[in-house]
Amino acid sequence: MTDRLGPIPLADMSAAQRAAAQEIIDGPRGAVYGPFVPLLRSPELMGLAQRMGEYLRYRSAVGIRLSELAILVTARQWDQQVEWAIHAPIAEKVGIPPGVIAAIAQRQRPGGMLVDEAVVHDFCVELHETKAVSDAVYADALALFGEQGVVDLMGICGYYTFLAMVMNTARTAVPTGKEWVLPE
């Protein structure tokens, strides 16, 4: 499969595209990569998306460790190799055990999760697979994270679903040198 919406040469970028790219470069991401390459075709959308993502990834009410877990569940649900390749090593670095990551990759419910990890995992899987969350799963998430945390968790699932849709449609290539891949 070929990358449908690859990089735009700097000389071919509009002023709005250059400004949107610079905003990402100047932020915590430091570069335009992954979903932001195809999104650059719509600079306003890209700017709004990256600001939402910056909040959800770095400052959500569930914290970085659990945000990374939710991102992995979403990447697996969408078979999104780029999200997986970027976020699996980050998840491990911030404390998600390798066995949990491996089980998610195999579409299995990981054993040995901490309580907060199990709540996030079950909430995200149920939301993706049934398009809703049961009262019991919702109550568990609410008890641990409060209303803002529940909303942020829904936001993480939705935002990374959006990015997966973008990259799956654009056929965004996995960055070279990434050792984490999802099984087929």
Buried (B, 14 or more C-beta within 10 A) or exposed (E): EEEEBEEBEEEEBEEBBBEBBEBBEEBEBEEBBBBBBBBBEBBEBBBEBBEBBBBBBEEBBBBBBBBBBBBBBBBBBBEBBBBBBBBBBBBBEBBBBEEBBEBBBEEEEBEEBBEBBBBBBBBBBBBBEEEEBEEEBBEBBBEBBEEEBBEBBBBBBBBBBBBBEBBBEBEBBBEEEBEBEBEE
